[in-house]
Amino acid sequence: MERLTGFRDFYPEPVPANEPWSCDLRQHIFGCWRRTARNYGFREYDGPPLEPLELYTNKSGAEIVAQLFNFVDKGDRAVSLRPEMTPTVARMVATSERAFKKPIKWFSLPQLFRYEKPQKGRLREHFQLNCDIFGEADVSADAEIVALLIDVLRSLGLTAEDFVVRLSSRQAWQRFFISRGGNPEQAYEFFQIVDKIEREKPEVSTQKLAALGIALTEVQGFINSSVPEPELQSVLDNLEARGLKAFVKVDYGVIRGLAYYTGVVFEAFDTKGELRAIAGGGRYDQLIHQVSEGKVNLPALGFGMGDVVLAELLKARQLVPSFASTIDTVVLIEDESLRLQSLGLVQQLRDADSPADYTFTPAKSDRQFKKALELGAARTVRLERLSDGTIQVRIKNLKTREEAIRPYDGSPAWFAGG
Amino acid sequence: MERLTGFRDFYPEPVPANEPWSCDLRQHIFGCWRRTARNYGFREYDGPPLEPLELYTNKSGAEIVAQLFNFVDKGDRAVSLRPEMTPTVARMVATSERAFKKPIKWFSLPQLFRYEKPQKGRLREHFQLNCDIFGEADVSADAEIVALLIDVLRSLGLTAEDFVVRLSSRQAWQRFFISRGGNPEQAYEFFQIVDKIEREKPEVSTQKLAALGIALTEVQGFINSSVPEPELQSVLDNLEARGLKAFVKVDYGVIRGLAYYTGVVFEAFDTKGELRAIAGGGRYDQLIHQVSEGKVNLPALGFGMGDVVLAELLKARQLVPSFASTIDTVVLIEDESLRLQSLGLVQQLRDADSPADYTFTPAKSDRQFKKALELGAARTVRLERLSDGTIQVRIKNLKTREEAIRPYDGSPAWFAGG
């Protein structure tokens, strides 16, 4: 019985040779994601992994809909495993925004799904950090969300030598398109062509752009200009004040595929250009209005960062910490007549939030000690019965090999001194 | 656009009036689950939320299969959202057990799914703590897993007045059944009848038992005896040594519905008997052998604890902590000419893992201060420009109302003193 194609098992370290995904690394990434988002005052939320199909079919653009992991459930409802979090959070905000002070700053760590042929860096599921701000139209919020993206990557040990955030602007592209005589109703079609320029043959882009009355050379000229439009200059100044300017550059080659973006957009890439995008996002001021069918109007912006490319980057930059040591204390049970008292000792350690382990059944002294080393324990502890019947506890520091002996009266007093 | 029936949104606190599920409470529960499992030396793993349908159809007994959230995917594969974690972890262990030292002690926090009519305490999804031990046949491992279950609930503030673990044994029931002339091949059928006795009309149970040659009064007599069979006495002695005996009692009315249990089984209930089971589990020594089609033979045992009943119990016992304060510092920007420097200050705090917030756009002093109070901040900090052009930082402790003033040179030196 094998798992489904494109899905992952997450084993504890040390992971089996043919299983590259470690739950310890995943939880390390999740921990950095959460800590940084909380440092920025973002609050955690979550929604269902399964949503009505209609939540996606009109909102996200053709690209994502074709790849949905959708099906008809036993109650004949068209449903889909969530391919992205933005429609869910837009639904949640549209439903209940009045309960929350603005601006709303929320994050989530959803598992997302898509049905497409799995390939390197793209499986059928991944986890994604989603951070969004609702209720702030000012570009200072765009700077905040980009700063958060940068600091999330910094919290994992990555530096400006490892990644760069490419900043662009749908508004800038909109102004470009209109100033060249483009039809405003065809703007999204135009954005889609620009989005694919890097991957498409020049002839194809030329032909598609011609249908909109735009020359490829003009588009390429704008991409190569890299002159910050006003909204991007404001973001740059803001990031500079935070000491984060080295992590960003203006790059109009970024425009983002999804239909709902309306303002500043951005993507983070590894500087060596070896991997897919690490993260991406932007402003989507109309989506809440759409999702709420006109009832709620809140400006919004955010980003998503997946775990797959990120884990590849951390491995490539040797930024994966060691997860070998998970136990503070191994309690050695060398005198079986003291097994029950030793269990009491184990309980005292665990009650004090000090991870502790022991062997379930009688085992030779050296086997128990070997287990302590394998678990990366900081110390061993064992009870010993003296000839006068009293019991003492022997504590051995496995780093310094120093030993301490203390009287044991059954209470946790013996380790009060650490 | 509404979410699907039986699924939950998890809002940050304070949750909207009609939305009872809080992400803060969920993460509080997850935090206690993880911390306690780690204190016991358990390592975290995870698997796919979607598995091949066959993983469940033969292994889990009829009860669970009828409620599966299964479908046929776009590649014509029969698949199911996972209804429980045990088949997944059994698959993972069966595949890769050689990479891990025994006993294997693992935990996971999966979201699980079932397709049935939602009712109080039972939705179409829930989260579950799963803890399992593989590779230890001795009953000392049964005691360890029950102790972990107890300590998980204790870590949330629950006491022996709030919950009890009812201990039973499939072996004891097996011995009972055989000693009354039962046919060993009908043992699981017999267990199923016993499992339903509390919910079924006596006539129905009497009739079903008669078909197996057993009298209902005999079964009731055994349930009421509550005499610990040897394996349960061993568990009780072990738990007593840990100071946890007050949390358990022998109760042969517990037998568990799933087919795969083979030894000690148990369920945790609120002592007032107001809610469904909080947790349940037991020993399943044959499952790895079955799942691996005979290739691997490892004794196994574990338990699952859902978040829905648990959250209800915590609310009823007023054990839900306050989640109001999420920010240490609010940086007040009263002099807009100092906005960029203030952003630098915000960055210093966040870089030091001290959650900090500020207002994105110019706002009146009292509005900014009110925001600090709403966020539950411990202090406000603001930059002030003196007449000689130098800048100072004013730190206000919002509890004591004490103020401190320090020089500000743009470096984080100002808060080095705390």
Interface residues (C-beta under 8 A of the other chain):
Chain A: M1 E2 R3 L4 F7 R8 D9 F10 Y11 P12 E13 P14 V15 P16 A17 E19 C23 D24 R26 Q27 R35 T36 R38 N39 Y40 G41 R43 E44 Y45 D46 G47 P48 P49 L50 E51 P52 E54 L55 F69 F71 V72 D73 K74 R77 V79 L81 R91 M92 A94 T95 S96 R98 A99 F100 K101 P103 W106 Q111 F113 Y115 E125 E136 D138 S140 A141 E144 A147 D151 D237 N238 E240 A241 R242 G243 L244 V291 T326 I327 R339 L340 Q341 L343 G344 V346 Q347 L349 R350 D351 D353 S354 P355 A356 D357 F360 T361 K371 E374 L375
Chain B: M1 E2 R3 L4 F7 R8 D9 F10 Y11 P12 E13 P14 V15 P16 A17 E19 C23 D24 R26 Q27 R35 T36 R38 N39 Y40 G41 R43 E44 Y45 D46 G47 P48 P49 L50 E51 P52 E54 L55 F69 F71 V72 D73 K74 R77 V79 L81 R91 M92 A94 T95 S96 R98 A99 F100 K101 P103 W106 Q111 F113 Y115 E125 E136 D138 S140 A141 E144 A147 D151 D237 N238 E240 A241 R242 G243 L244 V291 T326 I327 R339 L340 Q341 L343 G344 V346 Q347 L349 R350 D351 D353 S354 P355 A356 D357 F360 T361 K371 E374 L375
